[in-house]
Amino acid sequence: MGSITVNAARGHHYYRCPTRQNDGKDACPVGKNFRADKTESLVWEFVSSLMKDPEQLRADLERMIALECKASSGDPEREEKAWLDKIAEVDRQRSRAQDLAIEGLLDDDELRGKLAALEETREMARGKLEALHGRISKIEELKCDADALMEHYASLVPEAFGALTPEERYHVYKLLRLKIVGGQGGSLEVSGAFGESFSISNAETLRTPSGSITSSSTPATSKPSGTPWLL
């Protein structure tokens, strides 16, 4: 969502869905504008409740990292070598096909067909290699962000954590990979590196016996539909 000023006289800023604004009301079912100060206060309260239990937060972050590692099962180095070998083999076959054409053993149509097939194989291998590097990079970033979050912020006393500047709060949101989706009823779905999505509202945020966090009035299973946004 984008931030706009709806009531200039009072200086109130609101979040609203740019998709709905640009593409019409049928593009997004959420027509509600979310007042920025109240929304940010509610989200910060939720994040603060996460940070007050650093052991649970670390467990959530480690579980998220484990899930990412599981999705990238296998030996990354071996997989990388296999795709690099595939690209090298394609280059050898391409060179061989050109040599055959020079020797008159392949006509122009045959050469074009072979080169096109080899180029398709090369692009597929490059795509797989890029995806592998992306998965590895994501896992490393998650680990670094989790360490930074626990080292610099989770150890702060509540008073110091509450006194963080807007810029520092935004940094915490980035480390948590925080995403917010506004719902039609005014609830907010919060997701991030801590695992599950949680639905929060103006009611008090509580920690359930299982360790997850949810709103006392909005069930955690509710799924507000809308465009994700970062504060």
Phi, psi and omega in degrees: 000154178257156179265131180224164173256112181268320181246090185294327182297320181267350179072026180277132176254147182227154170261137175215164185280117179291333178297315178295320181295318185276325188249000178101164186295336180286345182283337180210129184284349184270105180265354183285139169266137183256119180298126191298314185295320180289321180295314181294324178295318181294316180293319179296323177298319178296313180297321179299322179294328176294315186289340180286348178235075186299327180295316178293321179298314179298319178299319179295317180295317179295324177294320179295318179296320179297322178294320178294320178295321179295321178294336179253041184299152182114188180257105183303320181294318179294319180295319179298316180298321181297317181287325176294321177296322179297316179296319179296321179295320177299317179298321179294317180293324178296315179296320180295318180297320179294322177297318179297323179293320178297324180282356179083012182270351175227133175276177186299318181295318179296319180296314180300320180296316180293317181295322179295317179295319179293322179295322177297318178295319180298315180295322177296315180295319178297320178298317179296321181293318178296319179296320178297313179298324178296318179294317180297316181297319181297318180296317180296320178295319178300317180296314180296317180293322179296318179296317180296320181296314182288324184285318189262336188239318185295338181275353181289145174290154183308321182296317181290321179295320179292340182267007180298144179288164177305322179295319179291323177296318179298323178296320176299317179300318180294318179296326179278354185054045187290133175229140182236134173239124179277137180259163182299325182275004180096357178280164181235131174262122184250130176222164181173200184289353181276004174109245187298162173272146179234144178255127182234157178218196180287353179286167182295138178275129184236154174262127181281165180302332182283351179102348178280165182245137178210169178278150181285348181238346180244122182296142183293344181276351181291146184234087178300138179262140181165190182263127180293149181208159178248138177290000000 
